Amino acid sequence: MKRIFKKWIIKNIIKILKIYKDSLESDNLIFKTYLEQTIYFEIEYLIKLIKEKR
């Protein structure tokens, strides 16, 4: 079961990160906290890295 879940996560990580990023972006880039802003830009960076590795 872990292997199946792990493969699914690896296959769909970009989609998952984009969905999470969009949920943070819902207020038109008005972040409620510094932490949300940091998470948003870290997710963008992770998506960029994952796309480069593929």
C-alpha positions in Angstrom: 0.0 0.0 0.0 2.8 2.4 0.8 4.5 1.8 -2.6 1.3 2.5 -4.5 0.7 5.7 -2.5 4.4 6.7 -2.9 4.2 6.2 -6.7 1.0 8.2 -6.9 2.6 11.1 -5.0 5.7 11.0 -7.2 3.6 11.0 -10.3 1.3 13.8 -9.2 3.6 16.0 -7.1 3.4 19.0 -9.4 -0.4 18.9 -9.5 -0.5 18.7 -5.7 1.8 21.6 -5.2 0.0 23.7 -7.7 -3.3 23.1 -6.0 -1.8 24.0 -2.7 -0.2 27.1 -4.2 -3.5 28.2 -5.7 -5.2 27.9 -2.3 -2.7 30.3 -0.9 -3.1 32.6 -3.9 -6.9 32.9 -3.5 -6.6 36.4 -2.0 -4.9 37.8 -5.0 -1.4 37.5 -3.5 -2.4 39.2 -0.3 -0.8 36.9 2.2 -2.1 36.9 5.7 1.2 35.9 7.3 4.8 35.9 6.4 4.7 32.1 6.6 2.1 31.8 3.8 4.2 34.1 1.6 7.3 31.9 2.3 5.4 28.7 1.6 4.0 30.1 -1.7 7.4 31.0 -3.1 9.0 27.8 -1.9 6.3 25.8 -3.7 7.0 27.8 -6.9 10.7 27.0 -6.5 10.0 23.3 -5.9 7.8 23.1 -9.0 10.5 24.7 -11.0 13.1 22.2 -9.7 10.8 19.2 -10.4 10.1 20.3 -13.9 13.8 20.7 -14.6 14.6 17.2 -13.3 12.0 15.5 -15.5 
